[in-house]
Amino acid sequence: MRDNMSAFNSFEYDSKISSALPYYEEFHSQVMDMVRAMNFKKINWLDTGCGTGKTARKALAELSGMEITFTLCDISGEMLKIARGMAC
């Protein structure tokens, strides 16, 4: 459902954003590499404009061994519903 807060329908967001923003996937990989290099044991992570929560899901999958607390923010209530529904 489109809620007029994003250029994309919230259910299509993850598949469409990569084509709209060059290097979107590479950006996420570089963020994970940077966080890994800092060797934190505990992280409080604020993701503004989180969309469907893809960055948080990727961090949880790739940064095992770190205690991570996420705060996800997005102007779109529909995006946040999807992010909540995919929470681990």
DSSP file (Angstrom, degrees, kcal/mol; ACC not computed):
  #  RESIDUE AA STRUCTURE BP1 BP2  ACC     N-H-->O    O-->H-N    N-H-->O    O-->H-N    TCO  KAPPA ALPHA  PHI   PSI    X-CA   Y-CA   Z-CA
    1    1 A M              0   0    0      0, 0.0     9,-1.3     0, 0.0     2,-0.5   0.000 360.0 360.0 360.0 132.6    0.0    0.0    0.0
    2    2 A R        -     0   0    0      7,-0.2     7,-0.1     1,-0.1     5,-0.0  -0.759 360.0-176.3 -87.5 130.1    1.3    3.4   -0.9
    3    3 A D        -     0   0    0     -2,-0.5    74,-0.1     3,-0.1    -1,-0.1   0.118  47.0-110.9-114.8  21.5    0.9    5.9    1.9
    4    4 A N  S    S+     0   0    0      2,-0.2     3,-0.1     1,-0.1    -2,-0.1   0.643  99.1  95.6  62.4  17.8    2.2    9.0    0.0
    5    5 A M  S    S+     0   0    0      3,-0.2     2,-0.3     1,-0.1    70,-0.1   0.535  84.0  40.7-108.0 -12.5    5.3    9.2    2.1
    6    6 A S  S    S-     0   0    0      2,-0.2    -2,-0.2    69,-0.1    -1,-0.1  -0.934  77.0-124.6-134.6 154.7    7.6    7.2   -0.3
    7    7 A A  S    S+     0   0    0     -2,-0.3     2,-0.3    -3,-0.1    -1,-0.1   0.688  96.4  58.1 -69.8 -16.9    8.1    7.1   -4.0
    8    8 A F  S    S-     0   0    0     -7,-0.1    -2,-0.2     2,-0.0    -3,-0.2  -0.847  94.6-101.8-118.3 150.5    7.4    3.3   -3.8
    9    9 A N    >>  -     0   0    0     -2,-0.3     3,-1.3     1,-0.1     4,-0.9  -0.469  39.7-123.1 -58.0 135.2    4.6    1.1   -2.6
   10   10 A S  T 34 S+     0   0    0     -9,-1.3     4,-0.4     1,-0.3     3,-0.2   0.794 110.3  54.0 -60.7 -29.0    5.8   -0.1    0.8
   11   11 A F  T 34 S+     0   0    0      1,-0.2    -1,-0.3     2,-0.1     4,-0.2   0.716 115.3  39.6 -77.8 -19.8    5.5   -3.8   -0.3
   12   12 A E  T <> S+     0   0    0     -3,-1.3     4,-2.1     1,-0.1     3,-0.4   0.442  86.9 102.9-102.7  -3.0    7.7   -3.2   -3.4
   13   13 A Y  H  X S+     0   0    0     -4,-0.9     4,-2.8     1,-0.2     5,-0.2   0.882  78.0  48.7 -52.4 -52.7   10.2   -0.9   -1.7
   14   14 A D  H  > S+     0   0    0     -4,-0.4     4,-0.7     1,-0.2    -1,-0.2   0.872 115.4  44.3 -61.6 -37.7   13.1   -3.4   -1.2
   15   15 A S  H  4 S+     0   0    0     -3,-0.4     4,-0.4    -4,-0.2    -1,-0.2   0.812 120.0  40.9 -76.8 -28.3   12.9   -4.6   -4.8
   16   16 A K  H >X S+     0   0    0     -4,-2.1     4,-1.5    -3,-0.2     3,-0.5   0.791 101.3  67.2 -89.2 -30.1   12.6   -1.1   -6.3
   17   17 A I  H 3X S+     0   0    0     -4,-2.8     4,-2.4    -5,-0.3    -1,-0.1   0.853  94.3  58.7 -64.9 -34.7   15.0    0.9   -4.2
   18   18 A S  H 3< S+     0   0    0     -4,-0.7     6,-0.4    -5,-0.2    -1,-0.2   0.866 108.9  44.6 -63.3 -35.7   18.1   -0.9   -5.5
   19   19 A S  H <4 S+     0   0    0     -3,-0.5    -1,-0.2    -4,-0.4    -2,-0.2   0.787 115.0  48.8 -78.5 -25.8   17.3    0.1   -9.1
   20   20 A A  H  < S+     0   0    0     -4,-1.5    -2,-0.2     1,-0.2    -1,-0.2   0.816 113.3  46.4 -81.7 -31.7   16.5    3.7   -8.1
   21   21 A L  S >< S-     0   0    0     -4,-2.4     3,-1.5    -5,-0.2    -1,-0.2  -0.913  84.8-135.5-117.1 106.3   19.6    4.3   -6.0
   22   22 A P  T 3  S+     0   0    0      0, 0.0    -3,-0.1     0, 0.0    -2,-0.0  -0.292  89.1  13.7 -57.1 141.2   22.9    3.2   -7.6
   23   23 A Y  T 3> S+     0   0    0     -5,-0.2     4,-2.6     3,-0.1     5,-0.2   0.664  80.8 140.0  68.4  19.7   25.2    1.3   -5.1
   24   24 A Y  H <> S+     0   0    0     -3,-1.5     4,-1.6    -6,-0.4     5,-0.1   0.929  75.4  42.3 -58.2 -47.6   22.4    0.8   -2.6
   25   25 A E  H  > S+     0   0    0      1,-0.2     4,-2.0     2,-0.2    -1,-0.2   0.890 113.4  52.9 -67.8 -39.3   23.5   -2.8   -1.8
   26   26 A E  H  > S+     0   0    0      1,-0.2     4,-2.5     2,-0.2    -2,-0.2   0.884 104.8  56.2 -63.1 -38.9   27.2   -1.8   -1.8
   27   27 A F  H  X S+     0   0    0     -4,-2.6     4,-2.3     1,-0.2    -1,-0.2   0.936 107.3  48.3 -57.6 -48.0   26.4    1.0    0.7
   28   28 A H  H  X S+     0   0    0     -4,-1.6     4,-2.2     1,-0.2    -1,-0.2   0.904 110.8  51.2 -60.7 -41.6   24.9   -1.6    3.1
   29   29 A S  H  X S+     0   0    0     -4,-2.0     4,-2.3     1,-0.2    -1,-0.2   0.900 110.0  49.3 -63.0 -40.6   27.9   -3.8    2.7
   30   30 A Q  H  X S+     0   0    0     -4,-2.5     4,-2.4     2,-0.2    -1,-0.2   0.878 108.6  52.7 -68.0 -37.1   30.3   -1.0    3.5
   31   31 A V  H  X S+     0   0    0     -4,-2.3     4,-2.5     2,-0.2     5,-0.2   0.934 110.6  47.9 -61.9 -44.9   28.3    0.0    6.6
   32   32 A M  H  X S+     0   0    0     -4,-2.2     4,-2.5     1,-0.2    -2,-0.2   0.908 111.7  50.1 -63.1 -41.6   28.6   -3.6    7.9
   33   33 A D  H  X S+     0   0    0     -4,-2.3     4,-2.2     2,-0.2    -1,-0.2   0.908 111.3  49.1 -61.7 -42.2   32.3   -3.7    7.1
   34   34 A M  H  X S+     0   0    0     -4,-2.4     4,-1.3     2,-0.2    -2,-0.2   0.926 112.6  46.1 -64.9 -45.7   32.8   -0.4    9.0
   35   35 A V  H  X>S+     0   0    0     -4,-2.5     5,-0.7     1,-0.2     4,-0.6   0.916 112.6  51.2 -63.9 -42.5   30.9   -1.5   12.0
   36   36 A R  H ><5S+     0   0    0     -4,-2.5     3,-1.1     1,-0.2    -1,-0.2   0.900 107.3  53.8 -59.9 -41.8   32.7   -4.8   12.0
   37   37 A A  H 3<5S+     0   0    0     -4,-2.2    -1,-0.2     1,-0.3    -2,-0.2   0.776  99.8  61.4 -66.1 -27.3   36.1   -3.0   11.9
   38   38 A M  H 3<5S-     0   0    0     -4,-1.3    -1,-0.3    -3,-0.4    -2,-0.2   0.669  96.4-145.4 -75.1 -15.8   35.2   -0.9   14.9
   39   39 A N  T <<5 +     0   0    0     -3,-1.1    -3,-0.1    -4,-0.6     2,-0.1   0.837  29.7 174.8  57.8  38.9   35.0   -4.2   16.9
   40   40 A F      < -     0   0    0     -5,-0.7    -1,-0.2     1,-0.1     3,-0.1  -0.435  27.0-162.3 -71.0 149.8   32.2   -3.0   19.2
   41   41 A K  S    S+     0   0    0      1,-0.3    26,-3.3    25,-0.1     2,-0.4   0.698  81.5  29.5 -97.6 -30.7   30.7   -5.5   21.6
   42   42 A K  E     -a   67   0A   0     24,-0.2     2,-0.4     2,-0.0    -1,-0.3  -0.997  69.6-175.4-134.9 135.1   27.5   -3.4   22.2
   43   43 A I  E     -a   68   0A   0     24,-3.1    26,-2.7    -2,-0.4     2,-0.6  -0.995  19.5-160.1-134.5 134.1   25.8   -1.0   19.8
   44   44 A N  E     -a   69   0A   0     -2,-0.4     2,-0.5    24,-0.2    26,-0.2  -0.965  28.1-164.6-106.5 110.9   22.8    1.3   20.1
   45   45 A W  E     -a   70   0A   0     24,-3.2    26,-2.6    -2,-0.6     2,-0.6  -0.873  13.7-166.3-111.0 119.7   21.8    1.8   16.4
   46   46 A L  E     -a   71   0A   0     -2,-0.5     2,-0.7    24,-0.2    26,-0.2  -0.924   5.7-171.5-103.5 119.5   19.5    4.6   15.2
   47   47 A D  E >   -a   72   0A   0     24,-2.7    26,-2.7    -2,-0.6     3,-0.6  -0.905   2.9-168.9-114.6 102.5   18.3    4.2   11.7
   48   48 A T  E 3  S+a   73   0A   0     -2,-0.7    26,-0.2     1,-0.3    24,-0.0  -0.749  78.4  19.6 -90.6 137.6   16.4    7.2   10.4
   49   49 A G  T 3  S+     0   0    0     24,-1.3    -1,-0.3    -2,-0.4    25,-0.2   0.914  80.5 166.7  70.1  43.2   14.6    6.7    7.2
   50   50 A C    X>  -     0   0    0     23,-2.6     3,-2.2    -3,-0.6     4,-0.6   0.621  15.8-169.8 -71.8 -14.1   14.7    3.0    7.8
   51   51 A G  T 34 S-     0   0    0      1,-0.3    32,-0.3    22,-0.2    -1,-0.2  -0.417  73.1 -11.1  59.4-127.5   12.2    2.0    5.2
   52   52 A T  T 34 S-     0   0    0     -2,-0.2    -1,-0.3    30,-0.1    34,-0.2   0.335 102.3-100.7 -88.1   7.0   11.4   -1.7    5.7
   53   53 A G  T <> S+     0   0    0     -3,-2.2     4,-2.4     3,-0.1     5,-0.2   0.700  73.2 146.0  85.1  19.8   14.2   -2.2    8.2
   54   54 A K  H  X  +     0   0    0     -4,-0.6     4,-2.5     1,-0.2     5,-0.2   0.880  69.6  52.2 -60.1 -41.2   16.6   -3.9    5.6
   55   55 A T  H  > S+     0   0    0     -5,-0.4     4,-2.5     1,-0.2    -1,-0.2   0.920 110.3  48.5 -63.1 -42.7   19.7   -2.4    7.2
   56   56 A A  H  > S+     0   0    0      2,-0.2     4,-2.5     1,-0.2    -2,-0.2   0.917 111.9  48.9 -63.6 -43.3   18.7   -3.7   10.7
   57   57 A R  H  X S+     0   0    0     -4,-2.4     4,-1.9     1,-0.2    -2,-0.2   0.909 112.1  49.1 -62.9 -40.9   18.0   -7.2    9.3
   58   58 A K  H  X S+     0   0    0     -4,-2.5     4,-2.4    -5,-0.2     5,-0.2   0.914 111.1  50.0 -64.8 -42.3   21.3   -7.2    7.5
   59   59 A A  H  X S+     0   0    0     -4,-2.5     4,-2.6     1,-0.2    -2,-0.2   0.921 109.8  50.2 -62.9 -44.1   23.2   -6.1   10.6
   60   60 A L  H  < S+     0   0    0     -4,-2.5    -1,-0.2     1,-0.2    -2,-0.2   0.884 115.1  44.5 -61.5 -37.7   21.5   -8.8   12.7
   61   61 A A  H  < S+     0   0    0     -4,-1.9     3,-0.3    -5,-0.2    -2,-0.2   0.866 123.9  32.3 -73.8 -37.0   22.4  -11.4   10.2
   62   62 A E  H  < S+     0   0    0     -4,-2.4    -2,-0.2     1,-0.2     2,-0.2   0.670 111.1  58.9 -99.0 -18.7   26.0  -10.3    9.6
   63   63 A L    ><  +     0   0    0     -4,-2.6     3,-1.4    -5,-0.2    -1,-0.2  -0.300  67.7 164.5-111.2  49.2   27.2   -8.9   12.9
   64   64 A S  T 3   +     0   0    0     -3,-0.3     3,-0.1     1,-0.2    -3,-0.1  -0.307  60.9  41.2 -63.9 149.8   26.7  -11.9   15.1
   65   65 A G  T 3  S+     0   0    0      1,-0.3     2,-0.4   -24,-0.0    -1,-0.2   0.264  93.6 101.8  93.9 -11.8   28.5  -11.7   18.5
   66   66 A M  S <  S-     0   0    0     -3,-1.4     2,-0.8    -6,-0.1    -1,-0.3  -0.856  72.7-130.2-104.1 141.1   27.5   -8.0   18.9
   67   67 A E  E     -a   42   0A   0    -26,-3.3   -24,-3.1    -2,-0.4     2,-0.5  -0.817  36.2-175.2 -87.2 112.4   24.7   -6.9   21.2
   68   68 A I  E     -a   43   0A   0     -2,-0.8     2,-0.5   -26,-0.2   -24,-0.2  -0.942  18.1-170.8-119.6 128.1   22.7   -4.6   19.0
   69   69 A T  E     -a   44   0A   0    -26,-2.7   -24,-3.2    -2,-0.5     2,-0.4  -0.977  17.4-156.6-112.8 124.7   19.7   -2.5   20.0
   70   70 A F  E     -a   45   0A   0     -2,-0.5     2,-0.5   -26,-0.2   -24,-0.2  -0.807  17.3-169.7-105.4 141.9   17.9   -0.8   17.1
   71   71 A T  E     -a   46   0A   0    -26,-2.6   -24,-2.7    -2,-0.4     2,-0.5  -0.979  18.6-163.5-121.7 114.9   15.7    2.2   17.0
   72   72 A L  E     -a   47   0A   0     -2,-0.5     2,-0.4   -26,-0.2   -24,-0.2  -0.858   8.8-178.2-105.7 132.4   14.0    2.4   13.6
   73   73 A C  E     +a   48   0A   0    -26,-2.7   -23,-2.6    -2,-0.5   -24,-1.3  -0.986   9.4 157.6-129.6 137.4   12.4    5.7   12.4
   74   74 A D        -     0   0    0     -2,-0.4     6,-0.1   -25,-0.2    -2,-0.0  -0.972  42.5-133.4-154.8 147.0   10.6    6.4    9.1
   75   75 A I  S    S+     0   0    0     -2,-0.3     2,-0.7   -70,-0.1     3,-0.1   0.737  90.8  81.2 -70.9 -21.9    8.0    8.9    8.1
   76   76 A S     >  -     0   0    0      1,-0.2     4,-1.9   -71,-0.1     5,-0.2  -0.769  62.3-163.6 -92.4 115.7    6.0    6.2    6.5
   77   77 A G  H  > S+     0   0    0     -2,-0.7     4,-1.9     1,-0.2    -1,-0.2   0.845  92.7  57.1 -62.4 -33.6    3.8    4.2    8.9
   78   78 A E  H  > S+     0   0    0      2,-0.2     4,-1.8     1,-0.2    -1,-0.2   0.888 105.1  50.5 -66.4 -38.7    3.4    1.5    6.3
   79   79 A M  H  > S+     0   0    0      1,-0.2     4,-2.5     2,-0.2    -1,-0.2   0.922 110.1  50.3 -63.6 -43.1    7.2    1.0    6.1
   80   80 A L  H  X S+     0   0    0     -4,-1.9     4,-2.7     1,-0.2    -2,-0.2   0.861 105.9  56.0 -65.0 -35.1    7.4    0.7    9.9
   81   81 A K  H  X S+     0   0    0     -4,-1.9     4,-2.2     2,-0.2    -1,-0.2   0.920 109.9  45.9 -61.4 -42.5    4.7   -1.9    9.9
   82   82 A I  H  X S+     0   0    0     -4,-1.8     4,-1.4     2,-0.2    -2,-0.2   0.927 111.7  51.4 -65.8 -44.2    6.7   -4.0    7.5
   83   83 A A  H  < S+     0   0    0     -4,-2.5     4,-0.4   -32,-0.3     3,-0.3   0.916 111.7  47.4 -59.5 -43.4    9.9   -3.4    9.5
   84   84 A R  H >< S+     0   0    0     -4,-2.7     3,-1.1     1,-0.2    -1,-0.2   0.895 109.6  53.8 -63.9 -40.0    8.1   -4.5   12.7
   85   85 A G  H 3< S+     0   0    0     -4,-2.2    -1,-0.2     1,-0.2    -2,-0.2   0.751 111.3  45.4 -67.4 -24.3    6.7   -7.6   10.9
   86   86 A M  T 3< S+     0   0    0     -4,-1.4    -1,-0.2    -3,-0.3    -2,-0.2   0.373  84.1 129.3 -99.5   3.0   10.1   -8.7    9.8
   87   87 A A    <         0   0    0     -3,-1.1    -3,-0.1    -4,-0.4   -34,-0.0  -0.256 360.0 360.0 -61.1 144.3   11.8   -8.1   13.2
   88   88 A C              0   0    0      0, 0.0    -1,-0.1     0, 0.0    -4,-0.0   0.439 360.0 360.0 -87.5 360.0   13.8  -11.0   14.6
